[in-house]
């Protein structure tokens, strides 16, 4: 299944939001980096930060990917200072393989996101 341009853009945007929230080390990498990506929940000791539902949904979809696809997604969205050539060298794959894995991962993430939406609608 090849994604349409609008579907791919939606997944890309959600992955950018996930990467922004992950940039300081929570989930795959660490703690939340953007206050727009989390909720503040009061407790006895003050406030604690939680993932937003949208970021959590993407995190689960990324974690469900096969390891090779997950590595490309992490490389593409979390190592923003690397060029594709550098990322391919780091992963020891060709650029065509890099894009194949990224596109396959985006398709799987899209399916996971739409499956979640259908489950919520039928709840």
KASUL-V76271 format. One record per pair of residues at least 24 apart in sequence whose ideal C-beta (glycine too) atoms are under 6 Angstrom apart, sorted by sequence separation. I is the first residue (numbers start at 1). J is the second residue. If there is no record, write none. Layout:
BEGIN
((I | J) (I | J))
END
This chain:
BEGIN
((76 | 102) (72 | 101) (72 | 102) (27 | 59) (69 | 101) (73 | 105) (68 | 101) (21 | 55) (69 | 104) (69 | 105) (18 | 55) (18 | 58) (65 | 105) (65 | 108) (14 | 58) (61 | 109) (29 | 78) (61 | 112) (19 | 77) (19 | 78) (57 | 116) (15 | 77) (11 | 106) (11 | 109) (11 | 110) (7 | 110) (3 | 107) (1 | 107) (3 | 110))
END
